[in-house]
Amino acid sequence: MTTITFDTLKFAEKLEKAGASRELAAAIAEAQKQSLAEALDTTLATKVDIGDLRHEMRELRTEMNGKFTLLQWMLAALIALAIANFAKQFF
């Protein structure tokens, strides 16, 4: 669970000054705290989330490097064939 800093006492006191009863102010402050905690839990990435993402990116980079090397060899073969065909036509 993500730790948040939310001063429920200060929030409840402001509600009381605005005319809410102590019980209502305390209930609203607790509900607000829970709401913020739930929102942060679903929207913020944790260190574990970031670590998983880095691992996936490393795997993807390794896979892409292999495919890039294959593309380089294929391009080199196509260029060699084109040069051989050009040489055959004119020499």
C-alpha positions in Angstrom: 0.0 0.0 0.0 1.3 3.4 -0.9 1.9 5.7 2.1 0.4 9.1 1.9 0.5 12.1 4.1 -3.0 13.3 4.9 -3.7 15.1 8.1 -7.2 13.8 9.0 -7.3 15.8 12.3 -6.6 19.1 10.5 -9.2 18.2 7.8 -11.8 17.2 10.4 -11.2 20.5 12.4 -11.8 22.5 9.2 -15.0 20.7 8.7 -16.0 21.3 12.3 -15.3 25.0 11.9 -17.5 25.0 8.8 -20.4 23.7 10.9 -20.2 19.9 10.6 -20.5 17.7 13.7 -17.4 16.1 15.2 -18.6 12.6 14.1 -19.5 13.7 10.6 -16.2 15.5 10.2 -14.2 12.4 11.4 -16.2 10.2 9.1 -15.6 12.4 6.1 -11.9 12.8 6.9 -11.5 9.0 7.1 -13.4 8.5 3.9 -11.2 11.1 2.2 -8.0 9.3 3.5 -9.2 6.0 2.2 -10.2 7.4 -1.2 -6.8 9.0 -1.6 -5.0 5.8 -0.6 -7.1 3.8 -3.2 -6.4 6.3 -5.9 -2.7 6.3 -5.3 -2.5 2.5 -5.1 -4.0 2.2 -8.6 -2.2 5.0 -10.3 1.3 5.1 -8.9 4.0 2.6 -9.9 5.9 0.9 -7.1 9.6 -0.1 -7.1 8.5 -3.6 -8.0 6.5 -2.3 -11.0 9.5 -0.3 -12.2 11.8 -3.3 -11.8 9.5 -5.5 -13.8 9.3 -2.9 -16.5 13.1 -2.6 -16.7 13.4 -6.4 -16.9 10.9 -6.5 -19.8 12.7 -3.7 -21.6 16.0 -5.6 -21.3 14.4 -8.7 -22.8 12.9 -6.6 -25.6 16.2 -4.9 -26.3 18.0 -8.3 -26.5 15.3 -9.6 -28.9 15.5 -6.5 -31.0 19.3 -6.6 -31.2 19.0 -10.2 -32.6 16.5 -9.1 -35.2 18.5 -6.1 -36.2 21.5 -8.3 -36.8 19.5 -10.5 -39.0 18.2 -7.5 -41.0 21.8 -6.3 -41.4 22.8 -9.6 -42.9 19.7 -9.7 -45.2 20.4 -6.2 -46.4 24.0 -7.0 -47.0 23.0 -10.1 -49.1 20.6 -8.0 -51.1 23.2 -5.4 -51.9 25.7 -8.1 -52.8 23.2 -9.7 -55.2 22.4 -6.3 -56.7 26.1 -5.5 -57.3 26.7 -9.0 -58.8 23.7 -8.5 -61.1 25.0 -5.1 -62.1 28.5 -6.4 -62.8 27.1 -9.3 -64.8 25.2 -7.0 -67.1 28.0 -4.6 -67.8 31.1 -6.8 -67.6 
